[in-house]
Amino acid sequence: MKQPATSIKVADKGSDYEHGFRTAVSLHAHTRHSKESLGFIPKYAVRVPVISSFFRRERNRYFRSNGKSLDFSRGYWTPPVSAQAVYISETKRIESELGLDALVSMTDHDDIATANSLKTSHLFQGLPISLEWTVPFEESVLHLGIHNLPPRTLSEIMSGLSSYALQPQEGMLEELLAWIGEYPDTLVVLNHPFSDLRSIGPQRIRQLAFDFLNRHKHVIHALEMNGYRSWMENRNAISLAETFRLPVVSGGDRHGCAPNAVLNLTNAKTFSEFVSEIRKDKVSYVLVMPEYRDNLFTRFLESLADFFREYPENPLGFQKWTDRVFLQLEDGLVRPLSYYWQRTVPTWVKSAMLVFRLMVSKRIRPALRMAFSKKEKLSL
């Protein structure tokens, strides 16, 4: 088995780390087709002063009216940016800042509508059909970035992924991943392997990631260095990849307007050629862009600010943030918050929005950046 060779370079402003390459690859970007769970809200809402008291009051009122608590995991939100806008911003950044050709693979959660929505235009004919698949594994879930699916068997593969997600069966996951791996142009990446998506604790999620790779490493082609995870977590992911002799690839994981903060460099002309580098040659060149070294908290705030802004250029139903948050209540129908809040917004939500808008305002944001100005120290 060939020993993987991963090279990670950190770019400072004005640096020339792209020298010797013709293409930069942007992996793992989300568009408004991506459904992001609201399950995290109770965990964090009760920790924020002022907001917590309003949140508890509303939660208790809902319980008295319905006899049970509101299940936030049945709701979701969608990013504000269209597939076309994401593609253009990723491509423009690579071409203008690095002077390289661009390859972009967008991976919405369990959905390939992004590629399908762009395939009708001749400008996007080479766009890979990709997704981020939510994989039930023991008591939690893991995320797999599956890039460049074969169009001819696309419906059959998507049906298999959906069936397993709804009703996991012993041996079915192995068969699915082996089937996908039979297509030499398809890339399967274990994304942010230490992300605790079901709050089972850091030690347990580490063990799950290790157990998953012990069983399935021969059908996983790479692990991800994630643009919105701390350097400590990414360093642990790199160490895990070394343990299982797998290369590391980039994954920006953008959900807002800012382009991906980590990229891959290659001399490949097509996405299939890039996949061959990772799968056959086991060679990966990761470029860490300057913004990754900025404080992660301020980067999250800026991404949140992107979400709460209005986008008049979007179609009706995607312009306001309340159009992009969906809940399934007792009648079983999924509706946006704008349907329930046509006349008024709950007091605790108004309070939360007031605090948040203050934090991300043009006057306060520079002070936040200064307060969190310490750069991430990357020891490679």
C-alpha positions as CSV (number, residue, x, y, z in Angstrom):
1,M,0.0,0.0,0.0
2,K,1.4,3.4,-1.0
3,Q,2.4,5.7,1.8
4,P,0.2,8.9,1.7
5,A,2.0,12.2,1.4
6,T,0.1,15.2,2.6
7,S,1.7,18.7,2.5
8,I,0.0,21.5,4.4
9,K,1.1,25.1,3.6
10,V,0.0,28.2,5.4
11,A,-0.4,31.3,3.2
12,D,0.3,34.7,4.6
13,K,-1.0,37.7,2.7
14,G,1.1,38.3,-0.4
15,S,2.7,34.8,-0.2
16,D,3.4,32.7,-3.2
17,Y,2.5,29.2,-2.0
18,E,0.6,28.5,-5.2
19,H,3.9,28.4,-7.2
20,G,4.2,25.3,-9.3
21,F,0.5,24.5,-9.5
22,R,-2.1,25.2,-12.1
23,T,-5.4,24.6,-10.2
24,A,-6.9,25.2,-6.7
25,V,-9.8,22.9,-5.6
26,S,-12.5,24.2,-3.3
27,L,-14.2,21.3,-1.4
28,H,-17.2,21.2,1.0
29,A,-19.3,24.4,0.5
30,H,-23.0,24.7,1.4
31,T,-25.7,26.5,-0.4
32,R,-29.3,27.3,0.3
33,H,-30.3,23.8,-0.7
34,S,-28.6,22.5,2.5
35,K,-30.8,21.7,5.5
36,E,-29.0,22.4,8.8
37,S,-30.5,21.0,12.0
38,L,-31.8,23.3,14.7
39,G,-31.1,20.7,17.4
40,F,-28.3,22.8,18.8
41,I,-30.6,25.7,19.9
42,P,-31.7,24.5,23.4
43,K,-28.1,23.7,24.3
44,Y,-26.9,27.2,23.7
45,A,-30.1,29.4,24.3
46,V,-30.2,28.4,28.0
47,R,-26.6,29.6,28.4
48,V,-27.0,33.2,27.2
49,P,-27.9,35.8,29.8
50,V,-31.3,37.5,29.2
51,I,-32.1,35.3,26.3
52,S,-32.2,32.2,28.5
53,S,-35.0,33.5,30.7
54,F,-37.2,34.3,27.6
55,F,-36.3,31.0,26.0
56,R,-37.3,29.0,29.1
57,R,-40.6,30.9,29.4
58,E,-41.5,30.2,25.8
59,R,-40.5,26.6,26.1
60,N,-42.7,26.1,29.2
61,R,-45.6,27.9,27.5
62,Y,-45.3,25.5,24.5
63,F,-45.2,22.5,26.9
64,R,-48.4,23.7,28.7
65,S,-50.2,24.1,25.4
66,N,-49.1,20.8,23.8
67,G,-48.2,18.5,26.6
68,K,-44.7,18.0,25.3
69,S,-41.6,19.9,24.6
70,L,-40.8,21.4,21.2
71,D,-38.4,19.1,19.4
72,F,-35.9,21.4,17.7
73,S,-34.3,18.5,15.9
74,R,-37.4,18.4,13.7
75,G,-36.6,21.9,12.4
76,Y,-33.8,23.1,10.1
77,W,-32.3,26.3,8.6
78,T,-30.8,26.9,5.2
79,P,-27.8,29.0,4.3
80,P,-28.6,32.3,2.5
81,V,-26.5,32.0,-0.6
82,S,-27.5,30.3,-3.9
83,A,-25.5,27.6,-5.6
84,Q,-24.5,29.9,-8.4
85,A,-23.3,32.6,-6.0
86,V,-21.2,30.1,-4.1
87,Y,-19.7,28.8,-7.2
88,I,-18.9,32.3,-8.6
89,S,-17.4,33.5,-5.3
90,E,-15.2,30.4,-4.9
91,T,-14.0,30.6,-8.5
92,K,-13.4,34.4,-8.4
93,R,-11.4,34.1,-5.3
94,I,-9.1,31.4,-6.6
95,E,-8.6,33.1,-10.0
96,S,-8.1,36.6,-8.6
97,E,-6.0,35.9,-5.5
98,L,-4.1,32.9,-6.5
99,G,-4.0,33.3,-10.3
100,L,-5.0,29.6,-10.7
101,D,-7.8,27.7,-12.5
102,A,-10.6,26.7,-10.1
103,L,-12.4,23.4,-9.4
104,V,-15.4,23.6,-7.1
105,S,-17.3,20.8,-5.4
106,M,-20.4,21.9,-3.4
107,T,-21.8,19.5,-0.8
108,D,-25.2,20.2,0.7
109,H,-26.5,17.9,3.4
110,D,-28.0,14.7,1.9
111,D,-29.0,16.6,-1.2
112,I,-27.7,17.0,-4.8
113,A,-30.1,19.7,-5.9
114,T,-27.1,22.1,-6.1
115,A,-25.5,20.3,-9.0
116,N,-28.8,19.6,-10.7
117,S,-29.8,23.3,-10.5
118,L,-26.7,24.4,-12.3
119,K,-26.3,21.5,-14.8
120,T,-28.9,23.2,-17.1
121,S,-26.3,25.9,-17.9
122,H,-23.4,25.1,-20.2
123,L,-21.2,27.2,-17.9
124,F,-21.4,24.5,-15.2
125,Q,-21.2,21.4,-17.2
126,G,-18.0,20.2,-15.5
127,L,-19.4,20.7,-12.0
128,P,-19.2,17.4,-9.9
129,I,-22.3,16.0,-8.4
130,S,-21.5,15.9,-4.7
131,L,-23.1,15.9,-1.2
132,E,-22.4,15.7,2.5
133,W,-24.0,12.5,3.6
134,T,-25.2,12.2,7.3
135,V,-24.3,8.6,8.3
136,P,-25.9,7.0,11.3
137,F,-23.2,5.2,13.2
138,E,-23.9,3.6,16.6
139,E,-25.3,6.3,18.9
140,S,-24.2,9.3,16.8
141,V,-23.8,10.4,13.2
142,L,-20.7,11.1,11.0
143,H,-20.5,13.2,7.9
144,L,-19.0,11.9,4.6
145,G,-18.2,14.2,1.8
146,I,-19.0,12.2,-1.4
147,H,-17.7,14.0,-4.5
148,N,-18.3,13.5,-8.2
149,L,-21.0,10.8,-8.2
150,P,-21.6,9.0,-11.5
151,P,-24.6,10.5,-13.3
152,R,-25.7,7.2,-14.8
153,T,-26.4,5.4,-11.5
154,L,-27.1,8.6,-9.5
155,S,-30.7,7.8,-8.6
156,E,-29.9,4.3,-7.5
157,I,-27.0,5.5,-5.3
158,M,-29.1,8.3,-3.7
159,S,-31.9,5.8,-3.0
160,G,-29.4,3.5,-1.3
161,L,-28.0,6.4,0.9
162,S,-31.5,7.4,1.9
163,S,-32.6,3.9,2.7
164,Y,-29.6,3.4,5.0
165,A,-30.1,6.7,6.7
166,L,-33.7,5.9,7.5
167,Q,-33.0,2.3,8.6
168,P,-29.4,1.3,9.1
169,Q,-28.6,-2.3,8.7
170,E,-25.5,-4.4,9.5
171,G,-23.3,-4.7,6.4
172,M,-25.3,-2.3,4.3
173,L,-23.0,0.7,4.9
174,E,-20.0,-1.4,3.8
175,E,-21.8,-2.4,0.6
176,L,-22.8,1.1,-0.2
177,L,-19.4,2.6,0.3
178,A,-17.8,-0.3,-1.7
179,W,-20.3,0.3,-4.5
180,I,-19.5,4.0,-4.6
181,G,-15.8,3.3,-4.5
182,E,-16.1,1.2,-7.7
183,Y,-16.3,4.4,-9.6
184,P,-12.7,5.6,-9.9
185,D,-13.7,9.3,-10.4
186,T,-15.6,9.4,-7.1
187,L,-14.0,10.7,-3.8
188,V,-15.2,9.7,-0.3
189,V,-13.9,11.9,2.5
190,L,-14.6,11.6,6.3
191,N,-15.4,15.2,7.1
192,H,-14.5,16.7,10.5
193,P,-14.2,13.3,12.2
194,F,-14.2,14.7,15.7
195,S,-17.3,16.8,15.4
196,D,-19.7,15.8,18.2
197,L,-23.0,16.1,16.3
198,R,-25.1,14.4,18.9
199,S,-23.4,15.7,22.0
200,I,-22.1,12.3,23.2
201,G,-18.8,13.7,24.6
202,P,-15.4,14.2,23.1
203,Q,-13.9,10.9,24.3
204,R,-16.8,8.9,22.9
205,I,-16.8,10.7,19.5
206,R,-13.0,10.0,19.2
207,Q,-13.7,6.4,19.8
208,L,-16.5,6.3,17.2
209,A,-14.3,7.9,14.6
210,F,-11.6,5.3,15.3
211,D,-14.1,2.4,15.2
212,F,-15.5,3.7,12.0
213,L,-12.2,3.8,10.3
214,N,-11.2,0.4,11.7
215,R,-14.2,-1.0,9.9
216,H,-14.3,1.1,6.7
217,K,-10.8,2.6,6.1
218,H,-10.5,0.6,2.8
219,V,-13.5,2.5,1.3
220,I,-12.6,5.9,2.7
221,H,-10.2,7.9,0.5
222,A,-9.2,10.8,2.8
223,L,-9.8,12.7,6.0
224,E,-10.7,16.4,6.1
225,M,-8.9,19.4,7.4
226,N,-11.9,21.7,8.1
227,G,-11.9,25.5,7.6
228,Y,-14.3,26.1,10.5
229,R,-12.7,23.8,13.1
230,S,-10.0,24.7,15.5
231,W,-6.4,23.9,14.7
232,M,-6.3,21.5,17.7
233,E,-9.2,19.5,16.3
234,N,-7.7,19.6,12.8
235,R,-4.3,18.5,14.1
236,N,-6.0,15.5,15.8
237,A,-7.8,14.7,12.5
238,I,-4.4,14.8,10.7
239,S,-2.9,12.5,13.3
240,L,-5.9,10.1,12.8
241,A,-5.3,10.1,9.1
242,E,-1.6,9.2,9.7
243,T,-2.7,6.3,11.9
244,F,-4.8,4.8,9.2
245,R,-2.4,5.8,6.4
246,L,-4.9,8.1,4.6
247,P,-4.2,11.4,3.0
248,V,-5.7,14.7,4.3
249,V,-7.7,17.0,2.0
250,S,-9.2,20.4,2.5
251,G,-12.8,21.2,3.4
252,G,-13.9,24.8,3.8
253,D,-17.4,24.1,5.2
254,R,-18.7,27.5,4.4
255,H,-22.3,28.3,5.2
256,G,-22.2,32.1,4.5
257,C,-20.7,34.5,2.0
258,A,-17.0,34.1,2.9
259,P,-15.1,31.8,0.6
260,N,-13.5,28.6,1.9
261,A,-10.5,29.1,4.1
262,V,-8.7,26.0,3.1
263,L,-8.1,24.7,-0.4
264,N,-6.2,22.0,-2.3
265,L,-3.6,22.7,-4.8
266,T,-3.0,20.4,-7.8
267,N,-1.9,20.3,-11.4
268,A,-5.0,18.4,-12.4
269,K,-7.1,19.9,-15.2
270,T,-10.3,18.1,-14.2
271,F,-11.9,17.0,-11.0
272,S,-11.5,13.4,-12.0
273,E,-7.7,13.9,-12.4
274,F,-7.7,15.5,-8.9
275,V,-9.5,12.4,-7.5
276,S,-6.9,10.2,-9.1
277,E,-4.2,12.1,-7.3
278,I,-5.8,11.5,-3.9
279,R,-7.0,7.9,-4.5
280,K,-4.2,6.4,-6.5
281,D,-1.1,8.5,-5.8
282,K,-2.3,9.4,-2.3
283,V,-0.8,12.8,-2.7
284,S,-2.5,16.0,-1.3
285,Y,-1.4,19.6,-1.2
286,V,-3.5,21.6,1.3
287,L,-3.3,25.4,1.3
288,V,-4.4,27.2,4.4
289,M,-5.6,30.7,3.5
290,P,-4.7,33.7,5.8
291,E,-8.2,34.1,7.3
292,Y,-8.1,30.6,8.9
293,R,-5.7,32.1,11.4
294,D,-8.2,34.7,12.5
295,N,-10.1,34.0,15.7
296,L,-12.7,31.3,15.1
297,F,-15.3,33.0,17.2
298,T,-15.3,36.2,15.1
299,R,-15.4,34.2,11.9
300,F,-18.5,32.3,13.2
301,L,-20.1,35.7,14.1
302,E,-19.5,37.0,10.6
303,S,-21.0,33.9,9.2
304,L,-24.1,34.4,11.4
305,A,-24.3,38.0,10.3
306,D,-24.4,36.7,6.7
307,F,-27.4,34.5,7.7
308,F,-29.4,37.2,9.4
309,R,-29.0,39.8,6.6
310,E,-31.7,40.3,4.0
311,Y,-31.1,39.3,0.4
312,P,-33.5,41.1,-1.9
313,E,-31.8,39.5,-4.9
314,N,-33.0,36.1,-3.7
315,P,-36.3,34.6,-4.9
316,L,-39.3,35.2,-2.7
317,G,-39.2,32.8,0.3
318,F,-35.4,33.1,0.7
319,Q,-34.9,36.8,1.3
320,K,-35.4,37.2,5.1
321,W,-33.9,34.9,7.8
322,T,-37.4,33.9,9.0
323,D,-38.0,32.5,5.5
324,R,-34.9,30.3,5.9
325,V,-35.8,28.7,9.3
326,F,-38.3,25.8,9.1
327,L,-40.2,24.0,11.8
328,Q,-42.4,20.9,11.9
329,L,-45.1,21.3,14.5
330,E,-48.0,19.1,15.7
331,D,-49.8,19.1,12.4
332,G,-46.8,17.4,10.7
333,L,-46.4,20.1,8.1
334,V,-43.0,21.9,7.6
335,R,-43.4,25.7,7.4
336,P,-41.0,28.6,7.7
337,L,-40.9,30.9,10.7
338,S,-42.3,33.7,8.6
339,Y,-45.6,31.7,8.4
340,Y,-46.0,31.6,12.2
341,W,-44.6,35.1,12.8
342,Q,-46.6,37.1,10.1
343,R,-47.6,39.8,12.6
344,T,-45.2,39.7,15.5
345,V,-42.0,38.1,16.6
346,P,-41.7,36.6,20.1
347,T,-40.1,38.8,22.7
348,W,-37.2,36.4,23.5
349,V,-36.3,36.3,19.8
350,K,-36.4,40.1,19.5
351,S,-34.1,40.2,22.5
352,A,-31.7,37.7,21.0
353,M,-31.7,39.6,17.7
354,L,-31.0,42.9,19.4
355,V,-28.0,41.4,21.3
356,F,-26.7,39.8,18.2
357,R,-27.1,42.8,15.9
358,L,-25.2,44.9,18.5
359,M,-22.3,42.3,18.5
360,V,-22.0,42.3,14.7
361,S,-22.6,46.0,14.1
362,K,-20.0,47.9,12.2
363,R,-19.1,49.9,15.4
364,I,-18.7,46.8,17.6
365,R,-17.1,44.4,15.2
366,P,-13.7,46.1,15.1
367,A,-13.6,46.0,18.9
368,L,-14.4,42.3,18.8
369,R,-11.7,41.6,16.3
370,M,-9.2,43.5,18.4
371,A,-10.3,41.6,21.6
372,F,-9.8,38.3,19.7
373,S,-6.9,39.5,17.6
374,K,-4.6,36.7,18.7
375,K,-3.8,34.6,15.6
376,E,-4.1,30.9,15.6
377,K,-0.6,29.4,15.9
378,L,-0.3,26.6,13.4
379,S,2.6,24.2,14.1
380,L,2.9,22.0,11.1
